[in-house]
Amino acid sequence: MKAYRFRLERVREMRRAQESMARMALATANQLLSKNIELRDRLLTKYAEMPKRGGIQDYGDYVRERQQLEFAERAVALANNEVGIAASNVATSQIRWIDARRQVAVLDRLDERRRSEYRIELDRQDVKEIDDIVAARYASNGHGYIMAQQMAEVGADSGGADSGRAGEVI
C-alpha cells in the first residue's frame, strides 16, 4: 500500500497562508485602533484643559478663544469618528481571521479523518496477510488434509450408508 498523502495539502497550505495574512491584518487594525484611541484621548485631555474664561472680555479675545474651542471640539469629534472606523475595521478583520482559521481547521479535521481511515485499512491488510500466512502454513504441514479427510468420513458415515459409499474419501 502506498504511503499516506493528504490530497488537499496544497489547499491547506494556501488556507494557512490566508489565515496568516488575516492574522497580520487583524494585528495591523488593532495597532491602528490603539493609536487612534491614544490620539483621541490626548485631544480630549487638551480640550478639557483649555481655559474657558467667562465674564467681560475683549471681543477679539472672545472670538479667538471661541474658535480655539470649536477647533478642539472638531478635532475630538474627528478623532472619535476615526476610532469608530478603526473599531469597525478591527471587527471586520477579526471576522475574516476567524473564518480563515475555521477553514484551516476543517481541512485539518479532514486530514485526521483520512489518516485514521488509512491506518484502519493498513491494519486490515496486515490482519489479512497474517490470516493468509497462518492458513498457508496450516495447509502445508498436513493438518488441513487430515481435517478434510476426517470431515469427509464423518459426512459419509452419516448419510452414505444407504448409497454404499461408506468409508470413501471425497
C-alpha positions as CSV (number, residue, x, y, z in Angstrom):
1,M,0.0,0.0,0.0
2,K,1.2,3.5,-0.8
3,A,2.4,5.8,2.0
4,Y,-0.3,8.2,3.3
5,R,-0.5,11.5,1.4
6,F,-3.2,14.1,2.1
7,R,-4.6,15.1,-1.3
8,L,-5.6,18.6,-0.2
9,E,-2.2,19.5,1.3
10,R,-1.7,22.4,-1.1
11,V,-5.1,23.7,-0.4
12,R,-4.4,23.6,3.3
13,E,-1.1,25.4,2.8
14,M,-2.9,28.1,0.9
15,R,-5.6,28.4,3.6
16,R,-2.8,28.6,6.2
17,A,-1.2,31.4,4.3
18,Q,-4.6,33.2,4.1
19,E,-5.0,32.7,7.8
20,S,-1.6,34.2,8.5
21,M,-2.4,37.2,6.3
22,A,-5.7,37.7,8.0
23,R,-4.0,37.5,11.4
24,M,-1.5,40.1,10.3
25,A,-4.3,42.4,9.0
26,L,-6.0,42.0,12.4
27,A,-2.8,42.9,14.2
28,T,-2.4,46.0,12.0
29,A,-6.0,47.0,12.6
30,N,-5.6,46.6,16.3
31,Q,-2.5,48.8,16.3
32,L,-4.3,51.5,14.3
33,L,-7.2,51.4,16.7
34,S,-4.9,51.8,19.7
35,K,-3.1,54.7,18.0
36,N,-6.5,56.4,17.2
37,I,-7.7,55.9,20.8
38,E,-4.5,57.4,22.2
39,L,-4.8,60.4,19.8
40,R,-8.5,60.9,20.8
41,D,-7.6,60.7,24.5
42,R,-4.8,63.3,24.1
43,L,-7.2,65.6,22.2
44,L,-9.9,65.2,24.9
45,T,-7.3,65.9,27.6
46,K,-6.1,69.0,25.7
47,Y,-9.7,70.2,25.2
48,A,-10.6,69.7,28.8
49,E,-7.5,71.7,29.9
50,M,-8.3,74.6,27.6
51,P,-9.1,77.8,29.6
52,K,-12.7,78.8,29.4
53,R,-12.9,82.3,30.7
54,G,-16.2,83.9,31.4
55,G,-17.3,87.4,32.2
56,I,-16.4,90.6,30.4
57,Q,-13.6,90.3,27.9
58,D,-12.4,91.9,24.7
59,Y,-14.4,90.8,21.6
60,G,-11.2,89.7,19.7
61,D,-10.1,87.6,22.7
62,Y,-13.6,86.1,22.9
63,V,-13.6,85.2,19.2
64,R,-10.1,83.7,19.3
65,E,-11.0,81.6,22.4
66,R,-14.2,80.5,20.9
67,Q,-12.5,79.5,17.6
68,Q,-9.9,77.5,19.5
69,L,-12.6,75.7,21.5
70,E,-14.5,74.9,18.3
71,F,-11.4,73.6,16.5
72,A,-10.6,71.5,19.5
73,E,-14.2,70.1,19.6
74,R,-14.0,69.3,15.9
75,A,-10.6,67.6,16.3
76,V,-12.1,65.5,19.1
77,A,-15.1,64.6,17.0
78,L,-12.9,63.7,14.0
79,A,-10.7,61.6,16.3
80,N,-13.8,59.9,17.8
81,N,-15.0,59.2,14.2
82,E,-11.6,57.7,13.3
83,V,-11.8,55.5,16.4
84,G,-15.2,54.2,15.3
85,I,-13.9,53.4,11.8
86,A,-10.8,51.7,13.2
87,A,-13.0,49.6,15.6
88,S,-15.2,48.6,12.6
89,N,-12.0,47.6,10.7
90,V,-10.9,45.5,13.7
91,A,-14.2,43.7,13.8
92,T,-14.1,43.0,10.1
93,S,-10.5,41.8,10.3
94,Q,-11.4,39.6,13.2
95,I,-14.3,38.0,11.3
96,R,-12.0,37.3,8.4
97,W,-9.4,35.8,10.6
98,I,-11.9,33.6,12.4
99,D,-13.3,32.4,9.0
100,A,-9.8,31.7,7.7
101,R,-8.9,29.8,10.9
102,R,-12.1,27.8,10.6
103,Q,-11.3,26.8,7.0
104,V,-7.9,25.5,8.1
105,A,-9.4,23.6,11.0
106,V,-11.9,21.9,8.6
107,L,-9.0,20.8,6.4
108,D,-7.0,19.6,9.5
109,R,-10.0,17.5,10.7
110,L,-10.4,16.1,7.2
111,D,-6.8,15.1,7.1
112,E,-7.0,13.5,10.5
113,R,-10.1,11.5,9.4
114,R,-8.4,10.4,6.2
115,R,-5.2,9.5,8.2
116,S,-7.4,7.4,10.6
117,E,-9.1,5.6,7.7
118,Y,-5.7,4.9,6.2
119,R,-4.4,3.4,9.4
120,I,-7.6,1.2,9.7
121,E,-7.2,0.0,6.1
122,L,-3.5,-0.7,6.8
123,D,-4.4,-2.7,9.9
124,R,-7.0,-4.7,7.9
125,Q,-4.4,-5.5,5.3
126,D,-2.0,-6.6,7.9
127,V,-4.6,-8.9,9.5
128,K,-5.5,-10.3,6.1
129,E,-1.8,-11.1,5.4
130,I,-1.4,-12.8,8.7
131,D,-4.5,-14.8,8.2
132,D,-3.3,-15.9,4.7
133,I,0.1,-16.9,6.2
134,V,-1.5,-18.9,9.0
135,A,-3.8,-20.6,6.6
136,A,-1.0,-21.4,4.2
137,R,1.2,-22.9,7.0
138,Y,-1.7,-24.9,8.3
139,A,-2.4,-26.4,4.9
140,S,1.3,-27.0,4.2
141,N,2.0,-29.1,7.3
142,G,-0.7,-31.7,6.5
143,H,-3.2,-30.6,9.1
144,G,-5.6,-29.3,6.5
145,Y,-5.6,-32.6,4.6
146,I,-6.2,-34.6,7.7
147,M,-9.1,-32.4,8.8
148,A,-10.6,-32.5,5.4
149,Q,-10.4,-36.3,5.3
150,Q,-11.9,-36.6,8.8
151,M,-14.8,-34.3,7.8
152,A,-15.4,-36.3,4.7
153,E,-15.5,-39.5,6.7
154,V,-18.0,-38.0,9.2
155,G,-20.2,-36.8,6.4
156,A,-20.0,-40.1,4.6
157,D,-20.9,-42.1,7.8
158,S,-24.0,-40.0,8.5
159,G,-25.6,-40.0,5.1
160,G,-23.6,-42.5,3.0
161,A,-24.8,-45.9,4.5
162,D,-27.7,-46.1,2.0
163,S,-25.6,-45.2,-1.0
164,G,-22.8,-47.7,-0.4
165,R,-20.1,-45.2,-0.3
166,A,-19.2,-45.5,3.4
167,G,-15.5,-45.1,4.1
168,E,-14.8,-43.5,0.7
169,V,-12.8,-40.2,0.8
170,I,-14.2,-37.4,-1.1
